[in-house]
Amino acid sequence: MNFSDPKIMGILNITPDSFYDGGRYTDKKSILSKTQILVSEGAEIVDIGAYSSRPGAEHISEKKELQRLTMALEIIRKKYPALILSVDTFRSLIAQKVVKEYDVNIINDISGGMLDKKMHDTMAKLQVPYIIMHMPGTPKNMQSKTIYKDIIQDIIDFLGIQVASLKRKGLNDIIIDPGFGFGKTIEQNYQLLAQLDAFKILECPVLAGISRKSMIYRVLHNTTEDSLTGTVALNMFALTKGADILRVHDVKEAKQTVQLFLKTEEEGKKYLNLHK
């Protein structure tokens, strides 16, 4: 995938308890309908999550997570055999099964390999792109772990260690995600966003997952449902700071944001060339 233009990853949560759309896509008809919307609106990647990682979410077994994924992947792969699919899981056994049995293209790990010691070796064997995210602790306790010496440097150090470990094992297709909302206060999330370009030092594509999160609605004093405008605004800021992938619930609006960002970049370069 060429990241000269930012890409859109559409979110498909097949859980009953995700923070925004939990319970909306839990049967075959609704899952396929949502996938069709994501694809028609221009998502280059569809990210499927069967384990809710919101603070305090219910812990489910590996068996339950796999059952949910199997049901969704069977119908999506039948309808869209060439669609780039990502599965949001921190479990190596599930990563192995979905890649081998359903040709899943990307594994998106919220723990960066910290919740399953076999994940890095598994990814090296599978040789598919791997998203490593920063999250201190687990979804249940992460919000009690928001103390950093230097939040930007600490997260760069963590991600850098994981990238180096994976490359030593032979995996080179790595995407990094600083983990907005995962073990960060509202203020820390905005510090992270303001310094997002600092993560370019790791020489990996950078994913920004800001869509409809509490860092938006708590500042605007509204709700998750009313956070689309805030999401668009912060996604545009993330693009100016070098985000390569926007992970979003609302694909159409994100595609328009990227289109306007690219137009601004294009015209800005033209102006500079004319006035050298």
C-alpha atoms as a printed R data frame, in Angstrom:
    type eleno elety resid chain resno       x       y      z
1   ATOM     1    CA   MET     A     1   0.000   0.000  0.000
2   ATOM     2    CA   ASN     A     2   1.339   3.406 -1.000
3   ATOM     3    CA   PHE     A     3   1.038   5.986  1.773
4   ATOM     4    CA   SER     A     4   1.829   8.999 -0.382
5   ATOM     5    CA   ASP     A     5  -1.858   9.799  0.165
6   ATOM     6    CA   PRO     A     6  -3.428   9.144  3.594
7   ATOM     7    CA   LYS     A     7  -5.654   6.071  3.798
8   ATOM     8    CA   ILE     A     8  -8.984   5.510  5.531
9   ATOM     9    CA   MET     A     9  -9.600   2.537  7.812
10  ATOM    10    CA   GLY     A    10 -13.310   2.027  8.423
11  ATOM    11    CA   ILE     A    11 -14.334   0.605 11.797
12  ATOM    12    CA   LEU     A    12 -16.637  -2.410 12.024
13  ATOM    13    CA   ASN     A    13 -17.303  -3.303 15.663
14  ATOM    14    CA   ILE     A    14 -19.155  -6.587 15.968
15  ATOM    15    CA   THR     A    15 -19.389  -6.300 19.736
16  ATOM    16    CA   PRO     A    16 -22.423  -5.594 21.935
17  ATOM    17    CA   ASP     A    17 -20.569  -3.084 24.123
18  ATOM    18    CA   SER     A    18 -18.226  -0.848 22.094
19  ATOM    19    CA   PHE     A    19 -18.284   2.786 23.216
20  ATOM    20    CA   TYR     A    20 -20.036   4.230 20.144
21  ATOM    21    CA   ASP     A    21 -21.676   1.554 18.011
22  ATOM    22    CA   GLY     A    22 -21.862  -1.414 20.354
23  ATOM    23    CA   GLY     A    23 -24.733  -3.743 19.535
24  ATOM    24    CA   ARG     A    24 -25.464  -2.294 16.097
25  ATOM    25    CA   TYR     A    25 -23.613  -4.927 14.062
26  ATOM    26    CA   THR     A    26 -24.004  -8.325 15.681
27  ATOM    27    CA   ASP     A    27 -25.895 -10.306 13.036
28  ATOM    28    CA   LYS     A    28 -25.027 -11.249  9.464
29  ATOM    29    CA   LYS     A    29 -27.419  -8.821  7.782
30  ATOM    30    CA   SER     A    30 -26.286  -5.733  9.715
31  ATOM    31    CA   ILE     A    31 -22.593  -6.676  9.406
32  ATOM    32    CA   LEU     A    32 -22.819  -7.039  5.642
33  ATOM    33    CA   SER     A    33 -24.852  -3.833  5.327
34  ATOM    34    CA   LYS     A    34 -22.290  -1.852  7.335
35  ATOM    35    CA   THR     A    35 -19.416  -3.305  5.304
36  ATOM    36    CA   GLN     A    36 -21.168  -2.251  2.097
37  ATOM    37    CA   ILE     A    37 -21.473   1.305  3.445
38  ATOM    38    CA   LEU     A    38 -17.804   1.446  4.471
39  ATOM    39    CA   VAL     A    39 -16.680   0.184  1.053
40  ATOM    40    CA   SER     A    40 -19.033   2.401 -0.958
41  ATOM    41    CA   GLU     A    41 -17.885   5.474  0.962
42  ATOM    42    CA   GLY     A    42 -14.269   4.733  0.136
43  ATOM    43    CA   ALA     A    43 -12.603   2.841  2.974
44  ATOM    44    CA   GLU     A    44  -9.326   1.346  1.778
45  ATOM    45    CA   ILE     A    45  -9.227  -0.923  4.850
46  ATOM    46    CA   VAL     A    46 -12.019  -2.375  7.006
47  ATOM    47    CA   ASP     A    47 -10.990  -3.072 10.608
48  ATOM    48    CA   ILE     A    48 -13.111  -5.707 12.352
49  ATOM    49    CA   GLY     A    49 -13.198  -5.835 16.139
50  ATOM    50    CA   ALA     A    50 -14.862  -8.562 18.190
51  ATOM    51    CA   TYR     A    51 -13.400  -7.636 21.596
52  ATOM    52    CA   SER     A    52 -14.438  -4.303 23.073
53  ATOM    53    CA   SER     A    53 -11.471  -2.350 24.451
54  ATOM    54    CA   ARG     A    54 -13.375   0.541 25.993
55  ATOM    55    CA   PRO     A    55 -12.553   1.175 29.665
56  ATOM    56    CA   GLY     A    56 -14.390  -1.340 31.829
57  ATOM    57    CA   ALA     A    57 -15.593  -3.454 28.910
58  ATOM    58    CA   GLU     A    58 -16.508  -7.082 29.527
59  ATOM    59    CA   HIS     A    59 -13.632  -9.536 29.140
60  ATOM    60    CA   ILE     A    60 -14.579 -12.313 26.740
61  ATOM    61    CA   SER     A    61 -12.936 -15.641 26.044
62  ATOM    62    CA   GLU     A    62 -10.803 -16.418 23.037
63  ATOM    63    CA   LYS     A    63 -13.522 -18.834 21.897
64  ATOM    64    CA   LYS     A    64 -16.206 -16.131 22.007
65  ATOM    65    CA   GLU     A    65 -14.029 -13.630 20.145
66  ATOM    66    CA   LEU     A    66 -13.268 -16.191 17.446
67  ATOM    67    CA   GLN     A    67 -16.951 -17.134 17.075
68  ATOM    68    CA   ARG     A    68 -17.872 -13.506 16.434
69  ATOM    69    CA   LEU     A    69 -15.029 -13.040 13.950
70  ATOM    70    CA   THR     A    70 -15.734 -16.265 12.077
71  ATOM    71    CA   MET     A    71 -19.366 -15.319 11.522
72  ATOM    72    CA   ALA     A    72 -18.405 -11.889 10.183
73  ATOM    73    CA   LEU     A    73 -15.396 -12.921  8.104
74  ATOM    74    CA   GLU     A    74 -17.274 -15.711  6.322
75  ATOM    75    CA   ILE     A    75 -19.898 -13.366  4.904
76  ATOM    76    CA   ILE     A    76 -17.548 -10.448  4.221
77  ATOM    77    CA   ARG     A    77 -14.937 -12.545  2.398
78  ATOM    78    CA   LYS     A    78 -17.642 -14.156  0.257
79  ATOM    79    CA   LYS     A    79 -18.957 -10.751 -0.833
80  ATOM    80    CA   TYR     A    80 -15.608  -8.908 -0.968
81  ATOM    81    CA   PRO     A    81 -12.798 -11.372 -1.744
82  ATOM    82    CA   ALA     A    82 -10.297  -8.586 -2.563
83  ATOM    83    CA   LEU     A    83 -11.136  -6.185  0.279
84  ATOM    84    CA   ILE     A    84  -8.225  -5.313  2.579
85  ATOM    85    CA   LEU     A    85  -9.336  -6.595  5.962
86  ATOM    86    CA   SER     A    86  -7.791  -5.872  9.335
87  ATOM    87    CA   VAL     A    87  -8.694  -7.759 12.501
88  ATOM    88    CA   ASP     A    88  -8.416  -5.985 15.827
89  ATOM    89    CA   THR     A    89  -7.081  -8.630 18.238
90  ATOM    90    CA   PHE     A    90  -4.284  -9.044 20.775
91  ATOM    91    CA   ARG     A    91  -4.431 -12.854 20.697
92  ATOM    92    CA   SER     A    92  -1.858 -14.726 18.597
93  ATOM    93    CA   LEU     A    93  -4.014 -17.819 18.050
94  ATOM    94    CA   ILE     A    94  -6.818 -15.702 16.633
95  ATOM    95    CA   ALA     A    95  -4.364 -13.766 14.448
96  ATOM    96    CA   GLN     A    96  -3.085 -17.045 13.052
97  ATOM    97    CA   LYS     A    97  -6.542 -18.439 12.343
98  ATOM    98    CA   VAL     A    98  -8.016 -15.366 10.644
99  ATOM    99    CA   VAL     A    99  -4.974 -14.850  8.420
100 ATOM   100    CA   LYS     A   100  -4.762 -18.482  7.339
101 ATOM   101    CA   GLU     A   101  -8.484 -19.230  7.036
102 ATOM   102    CA   TYR     A   102  -9.917 -15.905  5.851
103 ATOM   103    CA   ASP     A   103  -6.984 -14.182  4.153
104 ATOM   104    CA   VAL     A   104  -7.030 -11.312  6.653
105 ATOM   105    CA   ASN     A   105  -4.446  -8.792  5.495
106 ATOM   106    CA   ILE     A   106  -3.568  -6.869  8.681
107 ATOM   107    CA   ILE     A   107  -3.522  -7.585 12.410
108 ATOM   108    CA   ASN     A   108  -4.293  -4.592 14.631
109 ATOM   109    CA   ASP     A   109  -3.005  -5.231 18.172
110 ATOM   110    CA   ILE     A   110  -4.032  -2.704 20.849
111 ATOM   111    CA   SER     A   111  -1.336  -4.063 23.166
112 ATOM   112    CA   GLY     A   112   1.558  -4.059 20.707
113 ATOM   113    CA   GLY     A   113   2.282  -7.643 21.720
114 ATOM   114    CA   MET     A   114   2.223  -7.037 25.470
115 ATOM   115    CA   LEU     A   115  -0.890  -9.127 26.229
116 ATOM   116    CA   ASP     A   116   0.264 -12.249 24.369
117 ATOM   117    CA   LYS     A   117   3.953 -13.165 24.431
118 ATOM   118    CA   LYS     A   118   3.545 -15.301 21.317
119 ATOM   119    CA   MET     A   119   2.178 -12.472 19.155
120 ATOM   120    CA   HIS     A   120   5.473 -11.131 17.766
121 ATOM   121    CA   ASP     A   121   6.724 -14.591 16.766
122 ATOM   122    CA   THR     A   122   3.333 -15.360 15.248
123 ATOM   123    CA   MET     A   123   3.365 -12.167 13.190
124 ATOM   124    CA   ALA     A   124   6.885 -12.878 11.981
125 ATOM   125    CA   LYS     A   125   5.696 -16.271 10.724
126 ATOM   126    CA   LEU     A   126   2.502 -14.907  9.156
127 ATOM   127    CA   GLN     A   127   4.325 -12.039  7.405
128 ATOM   128    CA   VAL     A   128   1.314  -9.745  7.179
129 ATOM   129    CA   PRO     A   129   1.304  -6.066  8.209
130 ATOM   130    CA   TYR     A   130   1.032  -5.526 11.957
131 ATOM   131    CA   ILE     A   131  -0.291  -2.471 13.786
132 ATOM   132    CA   ILE     A   132   1.332  -1.951 17.181
133 ATOM   133    CA   MET     A   133  -0.499   0.390 19.522
134 ATOM   134    CA   HIS     A   134   0.596   1.855 22.839
135 ATOM   135    CA   MET     A   135  -1.583   0.947 25.799
136 ATOM   136    CA   PRO     A   136  -0.329   0.766 29.396
137 ATOM   137    CA   GLY     A   137  -1.836  -2.251 31.161
138 ATOM   138    CA   THR     A   138  -5.153  -3.662 29.977
139 ATOM   139    CA   PRO     A   139  -8.462  -2.106 28.885
140 ATOM   140    CA   LYS     A   140  -9.773  -2.642 32.428
141 ATOM   141    CA   ASN     A   141  -6.965  -0.801 34.242
142 ATOM   142    CA   MET     A   142  -5.339   1.438 31.611
143 ATOM   143    CA   GLN     A   143  -6.936   4.651 32.890
144 ATOM   144    CA   SER     A   144  -5.177   4.172 36.216
145 ATOM   145    CA   LYS     A   145  -1.825   4.164 34.410
146 ATOM   146    CA   THR     A   146  -1.571   7.701 33.061
147 ATOM   147    CA   ILE     A   147   1.682   8.745 34.749
148 ATOM   148    CA   TYR     A   148   4.511   9.435 32.297
149 ATOM   149    CA   LYS     A   149   7.931  11.018 32.655
150 ATOM   150    CA   ASP     A   150   7.568  12.471 29.154
151 ATOM   151    CA   ILE     A   151   4.509  11.131 27.353
152 ATOM   152    CA   ILE     A   152   5.855  11.671 23.824
153 ATOM   153    CA   GLN     A   153   9.299  10.226 24.495
154 ATOM   154    CA   ASP     A   154   7.933   7.384 26.628
155 ATOM   155    CA   ILE     A   155   5.573   6.230 23.866
156 ATOM   156    CA   ILE     A   156   8.225   6.630 21.166
157 ATOM   157    CA   ASP     A   157  10.565   4.513 23.287
158 ATOM   158    CA   PHE     A   158   7.931   1.805 23.755
159 ATOM   159    CA   LEU     A   159   6.990   1.669 20.077
160 ATOM   160    CA   GLY     A   160  10.645   1.823 19.032
161 ATOM   161    CA   ILE     A   161  11.489  -1.225 21.139
162 ATOM   162    CA   GLN     A   162   8.584  -3.180 19.616
163 ATOM   163    CA   VAL     A   163   9.509  -2.146 16.063
164 ATOM   164    CA   ALA     A   164  13.134  -3.176 16.586
165 ATOM   165    CA   SER     A   165  12.088  -6.522 18.084
166 ATOM   166    CA   LEU     A   166   9.773  -7.275 15.167
167 ATOM   167    CA   LYS     A   167  12.377  -6.322 12.575
168 ATOM   168    CA   ARG     A   168  14.925  -8.598 14.219
169 ATOM   169    CA   LYS     A   169  12.383 -11.399 13.813
170 ATOM   170    CA   GLY     A   170  11.994 -10.561 10.124
171 ATOM   171    CA   LEU     A   171   8.745  -8.556 10.048
172 ATOM   172    CA   ASN     A   172   9.125  -5.253  8.210
173 ATOM   173    CA   ASP     A   173   5.538  -4.179  7.448
174 ATOM   174    CA   ILE     A   174   4.757  -2.366 10.696
175 ATOM   175    CA   ILE     A   175   2.286   0.456 11.405
176 ATOM   176    CA   ILE     A   176   2.434   2.410 14.665
177 ATOM   177    CA   ASP     A   177  -0.468   3.808 16.679
178 ATOM   178    CA   PRO     A   178   0.213   6.035 19.730
179 ATOM   179    CA   GLY     A   179  -3.093   4.920 21.239
180 ATOM   180    CA   PHE     A   180  -5.341   7.938 21.691
181 ATOM   181    CA   GLY     A   181  -7.632   7.343 24.665
182 ATOM   182    CA   PHE     A   182  -5.768   4.284 25.931
183 ATOM   183    CA   GLY     A   183  -4.161   5.109 29.258
184 ATOM   184    CA   LYS     A   184  -4.107   8.854 28.598
185 ATOM   185    CA   THR     A   185  -5.848  11.813 30.197
186 ATOM   186    CA   ILE     A   186  -7.722  14.331 28.054
187 ATOM   187    CA   GLU     A   187  -4.759  16.710 28.262
188 ATOM   188    CA   GLN     A   188  -2.285  13.973 27.345
189 ATOM   189    CA   ASN     A   189  -4.328  13.031 24.275
190 ATOM   190    CA   TYR     A   190  -4.040  16.587 22.976
191 ATOM   191    CA   GLN     A   191  -0.321  16.728 23.780
192 ATOM   192    CA   LEU     A   192   0.043  13.522 21.775
193 ATOM   193    CA   LEU     A   193  -1.906  14.939 18.844
194 ATOM   194    CA   ALA     A   194   0.065  18.195 18.868
195 ATOM   195    CA   GLN     A   195   3.338  16.230 18.641
196 ATOM   196    CA   LEU     A   196   2.163  13.445 16.332
197 ATOM   197    CA   ASP     A   197   4.853  14.251 13.774
198 ATOM   198    CA   ALA     A   198   7.499  13.262 16.355
199 ATOM   199    CA   PHE     A   199   6.585   9.612 15.700
200 ATOM   200    CA   LYS     A   200   7.955   9.882 12.165
201 ATOM   201    CA   ILE     A   201  11.363   9.189 13.699
202 ATOM   202    CA   LEU     A   202  10.364   5.509 13.808
203 ATOM   203    CA   GLU     A   203  10.028   5.439  9.993
204 ATOM   204    CA   CYS     A   204   6.726   3.550 10.038
205 ATOM   205    CA   PRO     A   205   3.284   4.624  8.811
206 ATOM   206    CA   VAL     A   206   1.378   6.356 11.628
207 ATOM   207    CA   LEU     A   207  -2.260   5.531 12.406
208 ATOM   208    CA   ALA     A   208  -4.478   8.043 14.214
209 ATOM   209    CA   GLY     A   209  -7.560   6.625 15.932
210 ATOM   210    CA   ILE     A   210  -9.438   9.639 17.254
211 ATOM   211    CA   SER     A   211 -12.941   8.997 15.939
212 ATOM   212    CA   ARG     A   212 -15.730  10.047 18.352
213 ATOM   213    CA   LYS     A   213 -13.565   9.477 21.443
214 ATOM   214    CA   SER     A   214 -14.010  11.103 24.839
215 ATOM   215    CA   MET     A   215 -11.140  13.526 24.138
216 ATOM   216    CA   ILE     A   216 -13.631  15.209 21.805
217 ATOM   217    CA   TYR     A   217 -16.962  15.136 23.571
218 ATOM   218    CA   ARG     A   218 -15.588  15.927 27.020
219 ATOM   219    CA   VAL     A   219 -13.968  19.102 25.720
220 ATOM   220    CA   LEU     A   220 -17.046  20.093 23.694
221 ATOM   221    CA   HIS     A   221 -19.438  19.043 26.491
222 ATOM   222    CA   ASN     A   222 -21.600  16.971 24.197
223 ATOM   223    CA   THR     A   223 -21.921  13.248 23.473
224 ATOM   224    CA   THR     A   224 -20.297  10.568 21.353
225 ATOM   225    CA   GLU     A   225 -23.218  10.873 18.930
226 ATOM   226    CA   ASP     A   226 -22.554  14.612 18.549
227 ATOM   227    CA   SER     A   227 -18.795  14.229 18.030
228 ATOM   228    CA   LEU     A   228 -18.596  14.022 14.244
229 ATOM   229    CA   THR     A   229 -17.621  17.681 13.758
230 ATOM   230    CA   GLY     A   230 -14.923  17.361 16.416
231 ATOM   231    CA   THR     A   231 -13.679  14.155 14.815
232 ATOM   232    CA   VAL     A   232 -13.353  15.845 11.420
233 ATOM   233    CA   ALA     A   233 -11.495  18.793 12.967
234 ATOM   234    CA   LEU     A   234  -8.989  16.627 14.820
235 ATOM   235    CA   ASN     A   235  -8.510  14.296 11.854
236 ATOM   236    CA   MET     A   236  -7.539  17.293  9.733
237 ATOM   237    CA   PHE     A   237  -5.052  18.345 12.402
238 ATOM   238    CA   ALA     A   238  -3.666  14.784 12.503
239 ATOM   239    CA   LEU     A   239  -3.156  14.902  8.727
240 ATOM   240    CA   THR     A   240  -1.159  18.127  9.018
241 ATOM   241    CA   LYS     A   241   0.993  16.310 11.573
242 ATOM   242    CA   GLY     A   242   1.738  13.410  9.251
243 ATOM   243    CA   ALA     A   243  -0.953  10.798  9.942
244 ATOM   244    CA   ASP     A   244  -0.879   8.119  7.233
245 ATOM   245    CA   ILE     A   245  -4.052   6.269  8.245
246 ATOM   246    CA   LEU     A   246  -7.235   7.619  9.825
247 ATOM   247    CA   ARG     A   247  -9.226   4.969 11.694
248 ATOM   248    CA   VAL     A   248 -12.828   6.196 11.645
249 ATOM   249    CA   HIS     A   249 -16.483   5.342 12.133
250 ATOM   250    CA   ASP     A   250 -17.573   7.849  9.463
251 ATOM   251    CA   VAL     A   251 -15.770   7.095  6.210
252 ATOM   252    CA   LYS     A   252 -17.445   9.616  3.899
253 ATOM   253    CA   GLU     A   253 -16.517  12.569  6.101
254 ATOM   254    CA   ALA     A   254 -12.967  11.274  6.550
255 ATOM   255    CA   LYS     A   255 -12.513  10.869  2.786
256 ATOM   256    CA   GLN     A   256 -13.671  14.451  2.260
257 ATOM   257    CA   THR     A   257 -11.236  15.605  4.943
258 ATOM   258    CA   VAL     A   258  -8.366  13.863  3.157
259 ATOM   259    CA   GLN     A   259  -9.484  15.288 -0.190
260 ATOM   260    CA   LEU     A   260  -9.413  18.853  1.144
261 ATOM   261    CA   PHE     A   261  -6.095  18.248  2.896
262 ATOM   262    CA   LEU     A   262  -4.510  17.004 -0.340
263 ATOM   263    CA   LYS     A   263  -5.954  19.938 -2.309
264 ATOM   264    CA   THR     A   264  -4.455  22.384  0.179
265 ATOM   265    CA   GLU     A   265  -1.082  20.637 -0.027
266 ATOM   266    CA   GLU     A   266  -1.185  20.668 -3.829
267 ATOM   267    CA   GLU     A   267  -2.040  24.347 -4.132
268 ATOM   268    CA   GLY     A   268   0.468  25.263 -1.450
269 ATOM   269    CA   LYS     A   269   3.256  23.564 -3.401
270 ATOM   270    CA   LYS     A   270   2.164  25.321 -6.598
271 ATOM   271    CA   TYR     A   271   2.317  28.686 -4.856
272 ATOM   272    CA   LEU     A   272   5.800  28.014 -3.477
273 ATOM   273    CA   ASN     A   273   7.072  26.906 -6.887
274 ATOM   274    CA   LEU     A   274   5.702  30.070 -8.513
275 ATOM   275    CA   HIS     A   275   7.289  32.337 -5.924
276 ATOM   276    CA   LYS     A   276  10.725  30.825 -5.524
